[in-house]
């Protein structure tokens, strides 16, 4: 059973600070990692993906991957109230043939940015 | 604009009734997926289709059925056999740029069984 674990929160961060969201996964064969943002009552939207160990930056977002520790994180710099949402971590492995049917989603972390 | 359209957005059903949720995409994606989301839960895969006229069961297919007669369309039927159908249903299509987890989601259909 492949598992993806996230702290459900809520994680409360003051506006302008760095929000740090964490995710651990159980399958050592995992190769690709995704962060989706989901506003309340809305559908998820992909914001970051990472395949290699290290950091990947895109604007205010940085994804960090450590395969040895089976840990992936998302940093949001200069947090804005509009960043308040649930962030879903998703993990895939090549065993599934590369299709998104192999994705395993975490339950999500609820992030609140306080003005 | 390209995207995925789900309908209806809200649906109420009496116990024992079947209901069909519509999903249409104009992104020219081969792969389409149906997920279920319950409060405080991650997404769980119901069915998926990689190509027209072919589909596969996901992790929680019991009580559901699908068809894929056209590339653009992937309707989901929630049958009376589904014991706990009240949930938020999300349709998605798969990007074809080699990103095996890049999914584009519709706005979702919220089903409530009375």
Interface residues (C-beta under 8 A of the other chain):
Chain A: X4 X8 X32 X33 X34 X42 X43 X44 X45 X46 X49 X88 X90 X92 X96 X98 X99 X100 X101 X102 X103 X104 X105 X106 X107 X108
Chain B: X31 X33 X40 X41 X42 X43 X44 X45 X48 X50 X56 X58 X90 X92 X94 X98 X99 X100 X101 X102 X103 X104 X105 X106 X107 X108
